[in-house]
Amino acid sequence: MSNIVNDTIKDQIADDVYDLAADDIWNVIFAIANDYGIDKLPYTKDNDTFCDTLIALKVADLGI
């Protein structure tokens, strides 16, 4: 069963990441590279993949 608090946190992280991407996708790319290392950047041209990667990394940092 899913924890409602964890789901709320994940949703907030996703909202923040997509707001960052709305300004410019390079903000998301730089956030991944600067906070988690360039090796964590996905090899893709799809903006959603960059956003999903940053969301997954942030959620993993929280241990959710």
CHARMM-style PDB file with segment names, atoms N, HN, CA, C and O in Angstrom:
ATOM      1  N   MET     1       0.841  -1.174   0.000  1.00  0.00      PROA
ATOM      2  CA  MET     1       0.000   0.000   0.000  1.00  0.00      PROA
ATOM      3  C   MET     1       0.889   1.242   0.000  1.00  0.00      PROA
ATOM      4  O   MET     1       1.948   1.266   0.627  1.00  0.00      PROA
ATOM      5  N   SER     2       0.455   2.228  -0.688  1.00  0.00      PROA
ATOM      6  HN  SER     2      -0.405   2.209  -1.197  1.00  0.00      PROA
ATOM      7  CA  SER     2       1.223   3.460  -0.829  1.00  0.00      PROA
ATOM      8  C   SER     2       0.988   4.387   0.357  1.00  0.00      PROA
ATOM      9  O   SER     2      -0.126   4.494   0.869  1.00  0.00      PROA
ATOM     10  N   ASN     3       2.042   5.046   0.778  1.00  0.00      PROA
ATOM     11  HN  ASN     3       2.948   4.959   0.362  1.00  0.00      PROA
ATOM     12  CA  ASN     3       1.953   6.015   1.857  1.00  0.00      PROA
ATOM     13  C   ASN     3       1.589   7.367   1.257  1.00  0.00      PROA
ATOM     14  O   ASN     3       2.270   7.851   0.353  1.00  0.00      PROA
ATOM     15  N   ILE     4       0.523   7.976   1.754  1.00  0.00      PROA
ATOM     16  HN  ILE     4      -0.031   7.584   2.488  1.00  0.00      PROA
ATOM     17  CA  ILE     4       0.031   9.234   1.182  1.00  0.00      PROA
ATOM     18  C   ILE     4       1.022  10.372   1.344  1.00  0.00      PROA
ATOM     19  O   ILE     4       1.090  11.253   0.488  1.00  0.00      PROA
ATOM     20  N   VAL     5       1.791  10.371   2.422  1.00  0.00      PROA
ATOM     21  HN  VAL     5       1.736   9.655   3.118  1.00  0.00      PROA
ATOM     22  CA  VAL     5       2.793  11.422   2.626  1.00  0.00      PROA
ATOM     23  C   VAL     5       3.899  11.286   1.587  1.00  0.00      PROA
ATOM     24  O   VAL     5       4.328  12.281   1.003  1.00  0.00      PROA
ATOM     25  N   ASN     6       4.363  10.063   1.352  1.00  0.00      PROA
ATOM     26  HN  ASN     6       4.015   9.254   1.826  1.00  0.00      PROA
ATOM     27  CA  ASN     6       5.398   9.838   0.340  1.00  0.00      PROA
ATOM     28  C   ASN     6       4.905  10.234  -1.045  1.00  0.00      PROA
ATOM     29  O   ASN     6       5.651  10.828  -1.823  1.00  0.00      PROA
ATOM     30  N   ASP     7       3.666   9.913  -1.354  1.00  0.00      PROA
ATOM     31  HN  ASP     7       3.059   9.431  -0.721  1.00  0.00      PROA
ATOM     32  CA  ASP     7       3.102  10.286  -2.657  1.00  0.00      PROA
ATOM     33  C   ASP     7       3.033  11.798  -2.808  1.00  0.00      PROA
ATOM     34  O   ASP     7       3.280  12.331  -3.890  1.00  0.00      PROA
ATOM     35  N   THR     8       2.702  12.482  -1.736  1.00  0.00      PROA
ATOM     36  HN  THR     8       2.501  12.049  -0.857  1.00  0.00      PROA
ATOM     37  CA  THR     8       2.637  13.945  -1.771  1.00  0.00      PROA
ATOM     38  C   THR     8       4.022  14.539  -2.002  1.00  0.00      PROA
ATOM     39  O   THR     8       4.174  15.493  -2.765  1.00  0.00      PROA
ATOM     40  N   ILE     9       5.025  13.975  -1.344  1.00  0.00      PROA
ATOM     41  HN  ILE     9       4.901  13.200  -0.724  1.00  0.00      PROA
ATOM     42  CA  ILE     9       6.403  14.444  -1.523  1.00  0.00      PROA
ATOM     43  C   ILE     9       6.857  14.211  -2.955  1.00  0.00      PROA
ATOM     44  O   ILE     9       7.455  15.095  -3.568  1.00  0.00      PROA
ATOM     45  N   LYS    10       6.578  13.028  -3.491  1.00  0.00      PROA
ATOM     46  HN  LYS    10       6.092  12.310  -2.993  1.00  0.00      PROA
ATOM     47  CA  LYS    10       6.951  12.721  -4.876  1.00  0.00      PROA
ATOM     48  C   LYS    10       6.269  13.667  -5.858  1.00  0.00      PROA
ATOM     49  O   LYS    10       6.887  14.123  -6.821  1.00  0.00      PROA
ATOM     50  N   ASP    11       5.004  13.959  -5.614  1.00  0.00      PROA
ATOM     51  HN  ASP    11       4.503  13.589  -4.832  1.00  0.00      PROA
ATOM     52  CA  ASP    11       4.282  14.887  -6.483  1.00  0.00      PROA
ATOM     53  C   ASP    11       4.886  16.283  -6.429  1.00  0.00      PROA
ATOM     54  O   ASP    11       4.995  16.955  -7.455  1.00  0.00      PROA
ATOM     55  N   GLN    12       5.278  16.720  -5.238  1.00  0.00      PROA
ATOM     56  HN  GLN    12       5.189  16.174  -4.405  1.00  0.00      PROA
ATOM     57  CA  GLN    12       5.882  18.042  -5.099  1.00  0.00      PROA
ATOM     58  C   GLN    12       7.233  18.105  -5.820  1.00  0.00      PROA
ATOM     59  O   GLN    12       7.551  19.101  -6.469  1.00  0.00      PROA
ATOM     60  N   ILE    13       8.017  17.042  -5.701  1.00  0.00      PROA
ATOM     61  HN  ILE    13       7.758  16.233  -5.173  1.00  0.00      PROA
ATOM     62  CA  ILE    13       9.300  16.980  -6.410  1.00  0.00      PROA
ATOM     63  C   ILE    13       9.063  17.046  -7.913  1.00  0.00      PROA
ATOM     64  O   ILE    13       9.749  17.781  -8.623  1.00  0.00      PROA
ATOM     65  N   ALA    14       8.096  16.278  -8.395  1.00  0.00      PROA
ATOM     66  HN  ALA    14       7.539  15.680  -7.818  1.00  0.00      PROA
ATOM     67  CA  ALA    14       7.782  16.281  -9.826  1.00  0.00      PROA
ATOM     68  C   ALA    14       7.332  17.668 -10.280  1.00  0.00      PROA
ATOM     69  O   ALA    14       7.741  18.139 -11.341  1.00  0.00      PROA
ATOM     70  N   ASP    15       6.500  18.314  -9.487  1.00  0.00      PROA
ATOM     71  HN  ASP    15       6.168  17.931  -8.625  1.00  0.00      PROA
ATOM     72  CA  ASP    15       6.054  19.669  -9.832  1.00  0.00      PROA
ATOM     73  C   ASP    15       7.238  20.623  -9.925  1.00  0.00      PROA
ATOM     74  O   ASP    15       7.326  21.428 -10.852  1.00  0.00      PROA
ATOM     75  N   ASP    16       8.147  20.528  -8.957  1.00  0.00      PROA
ATOM     76  HN  ASP    16       8.076  19.874  -8.204  1.00  0.00      PROA
ATOM     77  CA  ASP    16       9.321  21.404  -8.951  1.00  0.00      PROA
ATOM     78  C   ASP    16      10.212  21.162 -10.171  1.00  0.00      PROA
ATOM     79  O   ASP    16      10.710  22.105 -10.786  1.00  0.00      PROA
ATOM     80  N   VAL    17      10.403  19.897 -10.506  1.00  0.00      PROA
ATOM     81  HN  VAL    17       9.998  19.131 -10.006  1.00  0.00      PROA
ATOM     82  CA  VAL    17      11.262  19.560 -11.648  1.00  0.00      PROA
ATOM     83  C   VAL    17      10.627  20.042 -12.951  1.00  0.00      PROA
ATOM     84  O   VAL    17      11.318  20.608 -13.799  1.00  0.00      PROA
ATOM     85  N   TYR    18       9.325  19.826 -13.121  1.00  0.00      PROA
ATOM     86  HN  TYR    18       8.764  19.367 -12.433  1.00  0.00      PROA
ATOM     87  CA  TYR    18       8.679  20.268 -14.356  1.00  0.00      PROA
ATOM     88  C   TYR    18       8.589  21.794 -14.441  1.00  0.00      PROA
ATOM     89  O   TYR    18       8.585  22.349 -15.539  1.00  0.00      PROA
ATOM     90  N   ASP    19       8.515  22.481 -13.287  1.00  0.00      PROA
ATOM     91  HN  ASP    19       8.518  22.029 -12.394  1.00  0.00      PROA
ATOM     92  CA  ASP    19       8.596  23.944 -13.298  1.00  0.00      PROA
ATOM     93  C   ASP    19       9.980  24.393 -13.745  1.00  0.00      PROA
ATOM     94  O   ASP    19      10.117  25.359 -14.496  1.00  0.00      PROA
ATOM     95  N   LEU    20      10.993  23.693 -13.283  1.00  0.00      PROA
ATOM     96  HN  LEU    20      10.881  22.908 -12.673  1.00  0.00      PROA
ATOM     97  CA  LEU    20      12.361  23.987 -13.685  1.00  0.00      PROA
ATOM     98  C   LEU    20      12.527  23.772 -15.191  1.00  0.00      PROA
ATOM     99  O   LEU    20      13.188  24.559 -15.869  1.00  0.00      PROA
ATOM    100  N   ALA    21      11.930  22.718 -15.697  1.00  0.00      PROA
ATOM    101  HN  ALA    21      11.393  22.079 -15.146  1.00  0.00      PROA
ATOM    102  CA  ALA    21      12.021  22.406 -17.130  1.00  0.00      PROA
ATOM    103  C   ALA    21      11.227  23.390 -17.981  1.00  0.00      PROA
ATOM    104  O   ALA    21      11.567  23.635 -19.138  1.00  0.00      PROA
ATOM    105  N   ALA    22      10.173  23.949 -17.408  1.00  0.00      PROA
ATOM    106  HN  ALA    22       9.897  23.750 -16.468  1.00  0.00      PROA
ATOM    107  CA  ALA    22       9.356  24.890 -18.167  1.00  0.00      PROA
ATOM    108  C   ALA    22      10.148  26.146 -18.504  1.00  0.00      PROA
ATOM    109  O   ALA    22       9.955  26.745 -19.562  1.00  0.00      PROA
ATOM    110  N   ASP    23      11.038  26.542 -17.602  1.00  0.00      PROA
ATOM    111  HN  ASP    23      11.195  26.055 -16.743  1.00  0.00      PROA
ATOM    112  CA  ASP    23      11.894  27.694 -17.874  1.00  0.00      PROA
ATOM    113  C   ASP    23      12.878  27.371 -18.988  1.00  0.00      PROA
ATOM    114  O   ASP    23      13.034  28.138 -19.938  1.00  0.00      PROA
ATOM    115  N   ASP    24      13.544  26.219 -18.859  1.00  0.00      PROA
ATOM    116  HN  ASP    24      13.417  25.596 -18.087  1.00  0.00      PROA
ATOM    117  CA  ASP    24      14.511  25.777 -19.858  1.00  0.00      PROA
ATOM    118  C   ASP    24      14.985  24.381 -19.458  1.00  0.00      PROA
ATOM    119  O   ASP    24      15.367  24.166 -18.307  1.00  0.00      PROA
ATOM    120  N   ILE    25      14.966  23.442 -20.383  1.00  0.00      PROA
ATOM    121  HN  ILE    25      14.656  23.617 -21.317  1.00  0.00      PROA
ATOM    122  CA  ILE    25      15.360  22.063 -20.073  1.00  0.00      PROA
ATOM    123  C   ILE    25      16.809  21.987 -19.621  1.00  0.00      PROA
ATOM    124  O   ILE    25      17.192  21.049 -18.923  1.00  0.00      PROA
ATOM    125  N   TRP    26      17.617  22.962 -20.011  1.00  0.00      PROA
ATOM    126  HN  TRP    26      17.306  23.724 -20.579  1.00  0.00      PROA
ATOM    127  CA  TRP    26      19.013  22.959 -19.586  1.00  0.00      PROA
ATOM    128  C   TRP    26      19.136  23.105 -18.072  1.00  0.00      PROA
ATOM    129  O   TRP    26      20.126  22.663 -17.489  1.00  0.00      PROA
ATOM    130  N   ASN    27      18.150  23.714 -17.433  1.00  0.00      PROA
ATOM    131  HN  ASN    27      17.345  24.073 -17.907  1.00  0.00      PROA
ATOM    132  CA  ASN    27      18.158  23.790 -15.969  1.00  0.00      PROA
ATOM    133  C   ASN    27      18.118  22.392 -15.361  1.00  0.00      PROA
ATOM    134  O   ASN    27      18.805  22.117 -14.377  1.00  0.00      PROA
ATOM    135  N   VAL    28      17.324  21.523 -15.944  1.00  0.00      PROA
ATOM    136  HN  VAL    28      16.766  21.746 -16.743  1.00  0.00      PROA
ATOM    137  CA  VAL    28      17.221  20.143 -15.462  1.00  0.00      PROA
ATOM    138  C   VAL    28      18.515  19.390 -15.749  1.00  0.00      PROA
ATOM    139  O   VAL    28      19.019  18.662 -14.893  1.00  0.00      PROA
ATOM    140  N   ILE    29      19.045  19.565 -16.944  1.00  0.00      PROA
ATOM    141  HN  ILE    29      18.636  20.156 -17.639  1.00  0.00      PROA
ATOM    142  CA  ILE    29      20.288  18.885 -17.318  1.00  0.00      PROA
ATOM    143  C   ILE    29      21.424  19.306 -16.398  1.00  0.00      PROA
ATOM    144  O   ILE    29      22.178  18.461 -15.916  1.00  0.00      PROA
ATOM    145  N   PHE    30      21.552  20.610 -16.150  1.00  0.00      PROA
ATOM    146  HN  PHE    30      20.940  21.297 -16.541  1.00  0.00      PROA
ATOM    147  CA  PHE    30      22.603  21.096 -15.252  1.00  0.00      PROA
ATOM    148  C   PHE    30      22.378  20.620 -13.825  1.00  0.00      PROA
ATOM    149  O   PHE    30      23.346  20.333 -13.120  1.00  0.00      PROA
ATOM    150  N   ALA    31      21.136  20.529 -13.380  1.00  0.00      PROA
ATOM    151  HN  ALA    31      20.350  20.762 -13.953  1.00  0.00      PROA
ATOM    152  CA  ALA    31      20.845  20.047 -12.028  1.00  0.00      PROA
ATOM    153  C   ALA    31      21.295  18.600 -11.862  1.00  0.00      PROA
ATOM    154  O   ALA    31      21.869  18.239 -10.835  1.00  0.00      PROA
ATOM    155  N   ILE    32      21.037  17.778 -12.863  1.00  0.00      PROA
ATOM    156  HN  ILE    32      20.571  18.071 -13.697  1.00  0.00      PROA
ATOM    157  CA  ILE    32      21.484  16.379 -12.802  1.00  0.00      PROA
ATOM    158  C   ILE    32      23.004  16.315 -12.767  1.00  0.00      PROA
ATOM    159  O   ILE    32      23.584  15.641 -11.916  1.00  0.00      PROA
ATOM    160  N   ALA    33      23.641  17.016 -13.688  1.00  0.00      PROA
ATOM    161  HN  ALA    33      23.170  17.564 -14.379  1.00  0.00      PROA
ATOM    162  CA  ALA    33      25.108  16.965 -13.793  1.00  0.00      PROA
ATOM    163  C   ALA    33      25.784  17.535 -12.545  1.00  0.00      PROA
ATOM    164  O   ALA    33      26.753  16.958 -12.053  1.00  0.00      PROA
ATOM    165  N   ASN    34      25.292  18.645 -12.037  1.00  0.00      PROA
ATOM    166  HN  ASN    34      24.505  19.115 -12.437  1.00  0.00      PROA
ATOM    167  CA  ASN    34      25.937  19.286 -10.888  1.00  0.00      PROA
ATOM    168  C   ASN    34      25.673  18.570  -9.576  1.00  0.00      PROA
ATOM    169  O   ASN    34      26.566  18.475  -8.735  1.00  0.00      PROA
ATOM    170  N   ASP    35      24.459  18.064  -9.386  1.00  0.00      PROA
ATOM    171  HN  ASP    35      23.733  18.141 -10.069  1.00  0.00      PROA
ATOM    172  CA  ASP    35      24.097  17.449  -8.107  1.00  0.00      PROA
ATOM    173  C   ASP    35      24.416  15.962  -8.034  1.00  0.00      PROA
ATOM    174  O   ASP    35      24.682  15.442  -6.950  1.00  0.00      PROA
ATOM    175  N   TYR    36      24.393  15.268  -9.173  1.00  0.00      PROA
ATOM    176  HN  TYR    36      24.177  15.690 -10.053  1.00  0.00      PROA
ATOM    177  CA  TYR    36      24.534  13.812  -9.148  1.00  0.00      PROA
ATOM    178  C   TYR    36      25.666  13.286 -10.015  1.00  0.00      PROA
ATOM    179  O   TYR    36      25.995  12.102  -9.948  1.00  0.00      PROA
ATOM    180  N   GLY    37      26.258  14.135 -10.815  1.00  0.00      PROA
ATOM    181  HN  GLY    37      25.991  15.097 -10.869  1.00  0.00      PROA
ATOM    182  CA  GLY    37      27.357  13.709 -11.671  1.00  0.00      PROA
ATOM    183  C   GLY    37      26.916  13.537 -13.101  1.00  0.00      PROA
ATOM    184  O   GLY    37      25.776  13.173 -13.390  1.00  0.00      PROA
ATOM    185  N   ILE    38      27.844  13.808 -13.981  1.00  0.00      PROA
ATOM    186  HN  ILE    38      28.770  14.104 -13.747  1.00  0.00      PROA
ATOM    187  CA  ILE    38      27.542  13.749 -15.414  1.00  0.00      PROA
ATOM    188  C   ILE    38      27.228  12.328 -15.873  1.00  0.00      PROA
ATOM    189  O   ILE    38      26.555  12.136 -16.886  1.00  0.00      PROA
ATOM    190  N   ASP    39      27.710  11.339 -15.135  1.00  0.00      PROA
ATOM    191  HN  ASP    39      28.256  11.495 -14.313  1.00  0.00      PROA
ATOM    192  CA  ASP    39      27.441   9.950 -15.503  1.00  0.00      PROA
ATOM    193  C   ASP    39      25.971   9.572 -15.318  1.00  0.00      PROA
ATOM    194  O   ASP    39      25.530   8.549 -15.843  1.00  0.00      PROA
ATOM    195  N   LYS    40      25.214  10.372 -14.588  1.00  0.00      PROA
ATOM    196  HN  LYS    40      25.572  11.203 -14.161  1.00  0.00      PROA
ATOM    197  CA  LYS    40      23.789  10.093 -14.368  1.00  0.00      PROA
ATOM    198  C   LYS    40      22.896  10.652 -15.477  1.00  0.00      PROA
ATOM    199  O   LYS    40      21.699  10.368 -15.516  1.00  0.00      PROA
ATOM    200  N   LEU    41      23.479  11.443 -16.375  1.00  0.00      PROA
ATOM    201  HN  LEU    41      24.451  11.674 -16.343  1.00  0.00      PROA
ATOM    202  CA  LEU    41      22.691  12.003 -17.473  1.00  0.00      PROA
ATOM    203  C   LEU    41      22.288  10.902 -18.450  1.00  0.00      PROA
ATOM    204  O   LEU    41      23.133  10.127 -18.896  1.00  0.00      PROA
ATOM    205  N   PRO    42      21.010  10.833 -18.780  1.00  0.00      PROA
ATOM    206  CA  PRO    42      20.587   9.840 -19.770  1.00  0.00      PROA
ATOM    207  C   PRO    42      21.017  10.273 -21.176  1.00  0.00      PROA
ATOM    208  O   PRO    42      21.102  11.465 -21.472  1.00  0.00      PROA
ATOM    209  N   TYR    43      21.277   9.320 -22.003  1.00  0.00      PROA
ATOM    210  HN  TYR    43      21.208   8.352 -21.763  1.00  0.00      PROA
ATOM    211  CA  TYR    43      21.640   9.598 -23.392  1.00  0.00      PROA
ATOM    212  C   TYR    43      20.352   9.617 -24.203  1.00  0.00      PROA
ATOM    213  O   TYR    43      19.905   8.589 -24.712  1.00  0.00      PROA
ATOM    214  N   THR    44      19.768  10.795 -24.314  1.00  0.00      PROA
ATOM    215  HN  THR    44      20.131  11.630 -23.901  1.00  0.00      PROA
ATOM    216  CA  THR    44      18.486  10.945 -24.992  1.00  0.00      PROA
ATOM    217  C   THR    44      18.291  12.385 -25.423  1.00  0.00      PROA
ATOM    218  O   THR    44      19.005  13.286 -24.985  1.00  0.00      PROA
ATOM    219  N   LYS    45      17.326  12.580 -26.277  1.00  0.00      PROA
ATOM    220  HN  LYS    45      16.746  11.847 -26.633  1.00  0.00      PROA
ATOM    221  CA  LYS    45      16.928  13.936 -26.657  1.00  0.00      PROA
ATOM    222  C   LYS    45      15.539  14.259 -26.123  1.00  0.00      PROA
ATOM    223  O   LYS    45      15.008  15.340 -26.377  1.00  0.00      PROA
ATOM    224  N   ASP    46      14.954  13.326 -25.389  1.00  0.00      PROA
ATOM    225  HN  ASP    46      15.385  12.448 -25.183  1.00  0.00      PROA
ATOM    226  CA  ASP    46      13.603  13.472 -24.869  1.00  0.00      PROA
ATOM    227  C   ASP    46      13.613  14.233 -23.542  1.00  0.00      PROA
ATOM    228  O   ASP    46      14.204  13.776 -22.564  1.00  0.00      PROA
ATOM    229  N   ASN    47      12.969  15.371 -23.515  1.00  0.00      PROA
ATOM    230  HN  ASN    47      12.489  15.742 -24.309  1.00  0.00      PROA
ATOM    231  CA  ASN    47      12.946  16.198 -22.310  1.00  0.00      PROA
ATOM    232  C   ASN    47      12.306  15.491 -21.116  1.00  0.00      PROA
ATOM    233  O   ASN    47      12.739  15.674 -19.979  1.00  0.00      PROA
ATOM    234  N   ASP    48      11.275  14.686 -21.376  1.00  0.00      PROA
ATOM    235  HN  ASP    48      10.923  14.538 -22.300  1.00  0.00      PROA
ATOM    236  CA  ASP    48      10.618  13.977 -20.280  1.00  0.00      PROA
ATOM    237  C   ASP    48      11.557  12.985 -19.604  1.00  0.00      PROA
ATOM    238  O   ASP    48      11.452  12.758 -18.399  1.00  0.00      PROA
ATOM    239  N   THR    49      12.464  12.400 -20.358  1.00  0.00      PROA
ATOM    240  HN  THR    49      12.549  12.585 -21.337  1.00  0.00      PROA
ATOM    241  CA  THR    49      13.425  11.466 -19.778  1.00  0.00      PROA
ATOM    242  C   THR    49      14.372  12.183 -18.828  1.00  0.00      PROA
ATOM    243  O   THR    49      14.718  11.646 -17.775  1.00  0.00      PROA
ATOM    244  N   PHE    50      14.791  13.381 -19.187  1.00  0.00      PROA
ATOM    245  HN  PHE    50      14.509  13.817 -20.042  1.00  0.00      PROA
ATOM    246  CA  PHE    50      15.634  14.163 -18.280  1.00  0.00      PROA
ATOM    247  C   PHE    50      14.880  14.481 -16.992  1.00  0.00      PROA
ATOM    248  O   PHE    50      15.431  14.369 -15.897  1.00  0.00      PROA
ATOM    249  N   CYS    51      13.632  14.874 -17.131  1.00  0.00      PROA
ATOM    250  HN  CYS    51      13.184  14.965 -18.020  1.00  0.00      PROA
ATOM    251  CA  CYS    51      12.822  15.194 -15.954  1.00  0.00      PROA
ATOM    252  C   CYS    51      12.605  13.959 -15.087  1.00  0.00      PROA
ATOM    253  O   CYS    51      12.745  14.020 -13.866  1.00  0.00      PROA
ATOM    254  N   ASP    52      12.263  12.841 -15.718  1.00  0.00      PROA
ATOM    255  HN  ASP    52      12.148  12.791 -16.710  1.00  0.00      PROA
ATOM    256  CA  ASP    52      12.049  11.597 -14.972  1.00  0.00      PROA
ATOM    257  C   ASP    52      13.312  11.159 -14.242  1.00  0.00      PROA
ATOM    258  O   ASP    52      13.245  10.656 -13.120  1.00  0.00      PROA
ATOM    259  N   THR    53      14.455  11.350 -14.875  1.00  0.00      PROA
ATOM    260  HN  THR    53      14.510  11.759 -15.786  1.00  0.00      PROA
ATOM    261  CA  THR    53      15.731  10.992 -14.248  1.00  0.00      PROA
ATOM    262  C   THR    53      15.988  11.836 -13.017  1.00  0.00      PROA
ATOM    263  O   THR    53      16.376  11.306 -11.975  1.00  0.00      PROA
ATOM    264  N   LEU    54      15.779  13.149 -13.117  1.00  0.00      PROA
ATOM    265  HN  LEU    54      15.464  13.580 -13.962  1.00  0.00      PROA
ATOM    266  CA  LEU    54      15.999  14.025 -11.972  1.00  0.00      PROA
ATOM    267  C   LEU    54      15.020  13.707 -10.847  1.00  0.00      PROA
ATOM    268  O   LEU    54      15.403  13.715  -9.678  1.00  0.00      PROA
ATOM    269  N   ILE    55      13.781  13.432 -11.178  1.00  0.00      PROA
ATOM    270  HN  ILE    55      13.469  13.425 -12.129  1.00  0.00      PROA
ATOM    271  CA  ILE    55      12.789  13.056 -10.164  1.00  0.00      PROA
ATOM    272  C   ILE    55      13.225  11.781  -9.455  1.00  0.00      PROA
ATOM    273  O   ILE    55      13.195  11.713  -8.226  1.00  0.00      PROA
ATOM    274  N   ALA    56      13.627  10.776 -10.215  1.00  0.00      PROA
ATOM    275  HN  ALA    56      13.651  10.831 -11.214  1.00  0.00      PROA
ATOM    276  CA  ALA    56      14.047   9.506  -9.623  1.00  0.00      PROA
ATOM    277  C   ALA    56      15.261   9.684  -8.714  1.00  0.00      PROA
ATOM    278  O   ALA    56      15.329   9.079  -7.644  1.00  0.00      PROA
ATOM    279  N   LEU    57      16.212  10.506  -9.131  1.00  0.00      PROA
ATOM    280  HN  LEU    57      16.157  10.998 -10.000  1.00  0.00      PROA
ATOM    281  CA  LEU    57      17.404  10.740  -8.313  1.00  0.00      PROA
ATOM    282  C   LEU    57      17.056  11.465  -7.019  1.00  0.00      PROA
ATOM    283  O   LEU    57      17.587  11.130  -5.960  1.00  0.00      PROA
ATOM    284  N   LYS    58      16.176  12.447  -7.095  1.00  0.00      PROA
ATOM    285  HN  LYS    58      15.746  12.720  -7.955  1.00  0.00      PROA
ATOM    286  CA  LYS    58      15.784  13.203  -5.893  1.00  0.00      PROA
ATOM    287  C   LYS    58      14.994  12.306  -4.930  1.00  0.00      PROA
ATOM    288  O   LYS    58      15.198  12.368  -3.718  1.00  0.00      PROA
ATOM    289  N   VAL    59      14.111  11.488  -5.458  1.00  0.00      PROA
ATOM    290  HN  VAL    59      13.945  11.437  -6.442  1.00  0.00      PROA
ATOM    291  CA  VAL    59      13.319  10.571  -4.622  1.00  0.00      PROA
ATOM    292  C   VAL    59      14.244   9.537  -3.968  1.00  0.00      PROA
ATOM    293  O   VAL    59      14.068   9.200  -2.797  1.00  0.00      PROA
ATOM    294  N   ALA    60      15.220   9.039  -4.718  1.00  0.00      PROA
ATOM    295  HN  ALA    60      15.363   9.312  -5.669  1.00  0.00      PROA
ATOM    296  CA  ALA    60      16.164   8.064  -4.161  1.00  0.00      PROA
ATOM    297  C   ALA    60      16.991   8.687  -3.048  1.00  0.00      PROA
ATOM    298  O   ALA    60      17.316   8.015  -2.069  1.00  0.00      PROA
ATOM    299  N   ASP    61      17.333   9.960  -3.186  1.00  0.00      PROA
ATOM    300  HN  ASP    61      17.069  10.506  -3.981  1.00  0.00      PROA
ATOM    301  CA  ASP    61      18.074  10.666  -2.118  1.00  0.00      PROA
ATOM    302  C   ASP    61      17.282  10.696  -0.818  1.00  0.00      PROA
ATOM    303  O   ASP    61      17.852  10.622   0.271  1.00  0.00      PROA
ATOM    304  N   LEU    62      15.970  10.805  -0.943  1.00  0.00      PROA
ATOM    305  HN  LEU    62      15.507  10.865  -1.828  1.00  0.00      PROA
ATOM    306  CA  LEU    62      15.109  10.849   0.249  1.00  0.00      PROA
ATOM    307  C   LEU    62      14.835   9.470   0.819  1.00  0.00      PROA
ATOM    308  O   LEU    62      14.338   9.337   1.938  1.00  0.00      PROA
ATOM    309  N   GLY    63      15.162   8.445   0.044  1.00  0.00      PROA
ATOM    310  HN  GLY    63      15.565   8.553  -0.865  1.00  0.00      PROA
ATOM    311  CA  GLY    63      14.917   7.071   0.501  1.00  0.00      PROA
ATOM    312  C   GLY    63      13.462   6.656   0.446  1.00  0.00      PROA
ATOM    313  O   GLY    63      13.013   5.792   1.199  1.00  0.00      PROA
ATOM    314  N   ILE    64      12.735   7.289  -0.459  1.00  0.00      PROA
ATOM    315  HN  ILE    64      13.100   7.991  -1.071  1.00  0.00      PROA
ATOM    316  CA  ILE    64      11.302   6.970  -0.576  1.00  0.00      PROA
ATOM    317  C   ILE    64      11.122   5.878  -1.609  1.00  0.00      PROA
ATOM    318  OT1 ILE    64       9.996   5.454  -1.870  1.00  0.00      PROA
TER     319      ILE     64
END
